[in-house]
Amino acid sequence: MTEFKSVLDLITKLPTEKHCRDYLANIRWGDTPICPYCNHNHCYTLKDSRYKCAKCRTPFTVKVGTIFENSKLPLQKWLIAYYLLSCSSKGISSVSLAKQIGVRQPTAWFMLHRIREAMTAQPETLDGIVEIDETYVGGKEANKHESKKLKQGRGSVGKSAVVGMIQRGYAVQTFVVPNTQKRTLEPLIRRYVKETSLIMTDEYGAYNNLKEYYEGHYVVSHSKREFKRGIAYTNTIEGFWGLCKRAIIGVYHYISKKHLSRYMQDFSFRYNERECDATMMLNKILYYGIGKRLTYKQLVRGY
Ligand SMILES: [Zn+2]
């Protein structure tokens, strides 16, 4: 597999649209292109890495049925965008991407959201030692440290609630939730965390009943300034919130409620794939993005 050591290296190894198409085709199909219209696996290769299905006779390129379909941008710009996003630990802003690949900022913004849409691969279920916590993001950054107060109903103006579950040493799952009440959090937790798990939370009331459903529930009393008692701590999930918040402050400055879940997907994906190098990450996002399409209309309308 080709490895990219830098953006320059990527440009050198994928200099033309054809090179980029071949690269993508390899990730999508391996050696055998599949017709995106009828799923037939016998297709003729035409020039410039176009194909024609031997059965339904429809010509196609590797872009059909992917997030690149209908995009007029050269694939190379897309791949550079993917690569830059894969290299950065906190993500990349549309302003910065626009400058680096020479497109307008709204185009870069749309590209980044389309790429984030591919970063959906979250683990099915969590097991083992699972830390669970909720936080508020968005709105004015200056109020961030007051999230505990916000829990008590002092108003979370402009902020959205997010619940996170992290299996130590493995992966995180995050969800943007309408509120942090027990009836909202409990079903989500029970759906994604196996009953055999040991649960770690702070003393927030919404987690009170978890001991009934799980192997064990350890509560860390932050109000008594207790942060770690043997295996009982929630530092891992709090560290993850820290990463998210630093990315929001440092890279994006502000994230609207409407798009928050997509940014959370981005942060979670990045955390879960933290062992990957940039090329592996690039390939994974490309792979997951195949078959996913997000039109501009869907994006601005919100859904
Ligand atoms: Zn076909």
Residues whose N, C-alpha, C, O or C-beta is under 5 A from the ligand:
A	BS01	ZN	C35 Y37 C38 N39 H40 C53 K55 C56 R57
